[in-house]
Amino acid sequence: MTTIGRRRPTPADPSPEPLPAAQTPNGTYRDLPPDLGPDAVGVLDGLSFMLSDANGDVPPGSIGGLVHEDTRFLSRWELFVNGARPLLLGSSVVDPYSAAFFLANAEEPDLPANRIGIRRQRFVGEGLYERIEVQSFANDPIPIELRVAVGVDFADLFEIKEKLQDRSGRITRKHAPDGSRLGFAYRNGSFTAGAEVRATPAANRIDGDDLVWELVVGRGETWMVELHVPLRYSNIHVVPTRREFGEVFQADGGTDATSRWRASRPDIHADSDVICDVYHQAVDDLVSMRVEKEIAGQRVIVVAAGLPWFLTLFGRDALITAYQVLIAGTELARGTLLALAAHQATDLDDFTDREPGKMLHEYRGGELTRLGIKPHQPYYGAADTTQLWLVLLSEYWRWTGDDQLLHDVRDNAYAALRWIDEYGDSDGDGYVEYATRSSQGLGNQCWRDSWNGVQSADGTIPVLPIATCEIQGYTYDAKLRLAELADGPYADPGLARRLRAEAAALAERFDRDFWIEERGGYYALGLDGDKRPIDSITSNMGHLLWSGIVPAERAGAVARQLMSDQLFSGWGVRTLATGDRGYNPIGYHLGTVWPHDNSLVAHGLARYGFRAEANRIIEAMLEAARHSVNRLPEAFSGYDRSFGRKPVPYPTACNPQAWASAAPLLFLRTMFGLEAGEGRFTLDPDVPERFGRIQLSRVQGFGQRWDIEVNGRQGHLRLVP
């Protein structure tokens, strides 16, 4: 095993450039230029997305385009009418995978503005589909040149965010002479990709890479063209859905895993519109981010992490999302468990931070990854996914009683435990810590994984290896849960006794080493490489309540810290307290408010009996969702609620993002006080008066369906016949 020297986390080292650099604007990992404007429109489906400006255009040199599996297939997509960009009347996302754009002609010497109406309808699914309709309101028939300018660069997603490479010399073209098709192909070693633009009706001519129609449209007449951009890719992992214009969702007979997941979601009825609206938006967003995979001959569902830069499988995000959505179905948990088990590491590799038994952090499929320049196929730089996998395995079993799946992944569970004890605790001090061995690895391998996301109260960056507090909580919970499985379906009572003893020892040791009496009493964010407390005050304390590692006598102090003015913004719990030197309300992990984080905090507070505090977070979060079309983004700024009438957006947040979209589902479960185990549900509701009655119909549990109705502190469970 490689020995790690003491050093501070820094941004990942730059990768070698396999191709000559093009002269294009560069972005950084997160803070990209808003070059598509504040009203940029994104539509997504599984691992594909199309990001454009408000007109529906992707100008050359922008960060927009059509991306699938970390490869950009369209880098330019612009509509011109008589040589000019149309005027924008309005545009909107219809649902996560479709959008509509309403335009009119610009002023021309012989044609006043607004005489030609244009509608663009677009959706993503099996590539890109777009319909362009042109309608004339001029008095006489008018000639119109309609041009769709196309650009293809096959850029890797990492390059779009960092530094673009010039592939033009390796891109070949084969356009149809009759104007019906543009064809593009690219090869670099074993990596191949191709794209077509199919037009119906065919263009009158092809001008370079542009499709051009020459029309004469009379008053009141409508002309229409449909464009389809199918994708050819050398590493396809997904089964695409099939849709047509005007249809929200259509699947082959409803037999695919995605349509089964969607159809199985519970129905909701509530006195509160916000409850219903946020629930429906959450489920629709999660459906749009689903990815269907084949594992051991069976189709399963997982979710991609978020639009636009994280439409791929992230271990931590997928596991927490699956836990959050259990109240809406167990299929996602099952698929996530199987998918991660299939990629569990079996050997050591420094470049990918791989260690036997470890669960992956991130899986990418772009050219740089496939050629071995990036370490993401998959990358294992996370010190918490392995424990979270065990937590989800236990919770899935509690909700389903699915002994067969547990037996199918028994070896994976035991390998995960060995990783925790042997590789996770690399120095044998009883704590799981992290330090990358990869030249391109993440310095921080907890959920606060930006390079400066873990810092001391005075703003200094601690030296590696680091043991953050919530990772110890996850480890504690994972061992107790695996002990429960060892007593049950695994029939391994010796292991159960050992794990309970280890968990108890960890809890005692953790309280001694992480608790800080100053500033009202709180748990340190972590221990640094010299075993000194990282003394910042953070939302991670709420994860400790969720895991159950906090002794009852400390819970009140933790709750007070979480709900104090320095952590609670009025919209949610901040990632970092305002009194710490590094606090920044628009710093990625340094004072922003994360919905997924708050969902775990609220659930943890409720676990320890702090229902009023949990409800205060939930009410604030659902109100925040109202200010962003009923959707919670990845994060929003940590400004105090008095700063404005609505939450201040975080400038580069993923929207939608899986675990943020799933947060409202865990909020519902928290208000319901719904727990599963031993083949039955227990219900202990505490619903704020403003929400009134809430009913969920057809909730999955133990192979049956249940109707749940709550109102205040009253609740009823009924088995559906």
Residue, then its C-alpha position, 0 to 999 in steps of 0.5 A: m500500500t502506498t504511503i501518503g505524506r502529510r500535505r494540504p488538499t489542493p486543486a487536482d493537478p492539470s492533466p496532459e493535453p493529448l491534442p493541440a489547444a484551440q483558442t477558446p475561452n476557458g472555465t474552471y471546475r465550477d465557476l464557468p462564465p455565464d456565456l449563454g445568459p441568465d435565461a439559459v435553457g437546459v433539457l436532459d434525459g438520462l445521460s444526455f442534455m442540451l444547453s442553449d441560450a434563451n433563443g434555443d441557440v448554441p453559439p460557437g465557443s460557448i459552454g452549451g451544446l448537446v452532450h451525452e456520456d461526457t462527450r459534446f456532439l453539438s457545439r453549435w446550433e443556431l437558427f437564422v432567418n434571412g441572415a439574422r438571429p430572430l427576436l426572442l418573444g419567450s421560452s421555457v422548459v416544458d418538463p425536464y426533457s423538453a422546451a419551447f422557444f417563441l421567436a419572431n423575425a428581426e427588422e429588415p429593409d423590406l420586412p418589418a419586425n414581427r411579421i414572421g412567427i417562429r416556434r421551436q420545440r425541442f426534447v432530448g431522448e435518443g439524441l436531440y429532436e427539434r421541430i421548427e415552425v414558421q408562420s407568416f403574418a405579412n400581407d403578401p407571400i414573402p421569401i424566407e431563408l431559414r438556416v440552421a448552422v451546425g458545429v460539432d467538436f466531440a469535446d470531452l466534458f472536462e474540456i468544456k469546463e477547463k480547456l478545449q482541445d482542437r479535434s478538427g483535423r480528426i473529424t470527417r464529414k459525409h453530408a447527403p447531397d440531397g440536403s437530408r443529412l449532415g454526417f460527422a465522425y471522429r476517431n482517436g485510437s480506441f475512442t470513436a464518436g459520430a453524429e448526424v443531423r437528419a432533416t425532414p423535409a430535406a434542406n434545399r442546399i447544404d452550405g458548409d455545415d449549415l442546412v439552408w431552406e429557401l421558402v416562400v410562405g403566404r399569409g397565414e401559412t405554416w411551414m415546418v421542419e423536423l430535425h433529429v440528431p441521433l448519436r453514435y458512441s463507442n461506450i453506450h451504457v444507457v437504454p434510451t427512452r422513446r418519445e414523440f412531440g407532444e408526449v410527456f413520456q412514452a415507453d415500450g408497453g410500460t415494461d422497461a425499468t424506468s416506466r415501472w419506476r415512474a408508474s410505481r410512485p405513490d400518488i399524493h393529495a394534500d391540503s397544501d399546494v406547495i406539498c403537492d407541487v414540490y413533490h411532483q416536481a421532485v419526482d419528474d426531475l428524478v425520472s429525467m435523471r434516471v439511467e437504465k443499466e444492465i447488471a448481471g442480465q437484469r435492467v436496473i435504475v440509477v440516477a445521474a447526479g445533476l445537470p449540466w456537469f454531473l450527468t453520470l453515476f456518482g456513488r455518494d450522490a446516488l446512495i443518498t438520493a436512493y435513501q431519500v426517495l424510499i418513501a416514493g419507491t424502492e427500485l432506485a435503492r435496489g438498482t443503486l446497490l447492484a450497480l455499485a456492487a458491480h463496480q466495487a474495487t478488487d485491487l489497488d491502483d494509485f491513479t484511480d485511488r482504488e482499494p479492495g472493497k471500496m465503492l466508486h466515487e465517480y464514473r465517466g465515459g468521455e474520451l479523456t477517461r477512456l484513453g486513460i488521461k483522466p482517472h474516472q472509469p471509475y474513480y474511487g476518491a471518496a471515503d464515505t461511499t462504502q459506508l453509505w452503501l452498507v447503510l442503504l443496503s440495510e435500509y432497503w432490507r428494512w423496507t422490503g425484506d428482500d433476503q435474496l438481494l442481501h444474499d446476492v451481495r453478501d460478499n460485497a458487504y463483507a468486502a466493504l467492511r474489510w475496506i473500512d477496517e483495513y484501508g479506510d483506517s490506514d493508520g489504525d487509530g480507529y477512524v476512517e480518514y482520506a488522502t489521495r494517492s492520485s496525481q489527479g485525485l480529490g484532496n477532500q474525499c468527503w461530501r465537502d469535496s472542493w479543495n477548500g471545503v474542509q478548513s479550520a475556524d481560522g481559515t487554514i487548510p488542514v494537512l492530510p490525511i483527514a478524518t471528517c466527523e460525518i464519515q465516522g458517523y456513517t461508519y458507526d451506523a454502517k457497523l450497527r446496521l451490518a450487525e443487524l443483517a448478521d443477526g438476521p439473513y446473514a446468520d453470523p452472530g459472531l460478526a454481529r457481536r463484534l460489530r456492535a462492540e466496535a461501534a460502541a467503542l467508536a462512539e465513545r472514542f469519537d465523543r472524546d476526540f471530536w467534542i469541543e467545549e468552546r463556543g457553546g459546545y460542538y463537534a469538530l469538523g474533523l481531525d487533521g493529519d496530526k490528529r488535531p481537531i479541525d475546529s470549524i462549526t459546520s452543518n456536518m453535525g446534523h449528519l451525526l444526528w442522522s447516523g445516531i453517533v451523538p450521545a443523548e446528552r449532547a444532542g441538545a447542544v448540537a441542535r442549538q448550534l444547528m438552529s443558531d443564527q450563525l448556522f441557520s440562515g432562515w432558508g436552511v442550515r449553512t454549510l459553515a458558521t458565519g463566525d468562522r473566518g472562511y465563511n462566504p455565503i457564496g462559497y461552494h462549501l463555505g456558507t451556502v445552503w444545500p437542500h440534501d444536507n438539510s434533509l439529512v440534518a432535519h431527519g437527524l433532528a427528528r430522530y433525536g426528538f427535535r421535531a419543531e427544529a426539523n419542521r422549521i428547516i422543512e418549512a423554510m426549504l419548501e418555501a425556498a422551492r416555491h421561489s424556484v419553480n418548485r425545485l430545490p437546486e444543488a445549493f443556494s447562497g447562505y445570505d440571511r433571510s433578511f437580506g431579501r424576500k427570496p433565497v439568493p441563487y448560487p451562481t453555478a448550481c446544478n439544477p436539477q440535481a438528484w439529491a437536491s430534487a430528492a430532498p423533499l421526499l425525505f422531508l415528507r418522511t421526516m414529517f410523517g415519522l415513517e420508519a420501516g423494519e421487521g416487516r411493518f411500518t411505524l408512523d409518528p407524524d408531526v406535520p406543521e399546521r400550515f400544511g394540513r392533511i397529507q395523503l400518500s397512496r400506494v407506498q411500497g413496503f414489504g412487497q405490498r402497498w400502503d396508504i398513509e394519511v397524516n394531519g398534525r400529530q395524527g396518522h393512519l396506515r392502511l394496507v391496500p387490498 
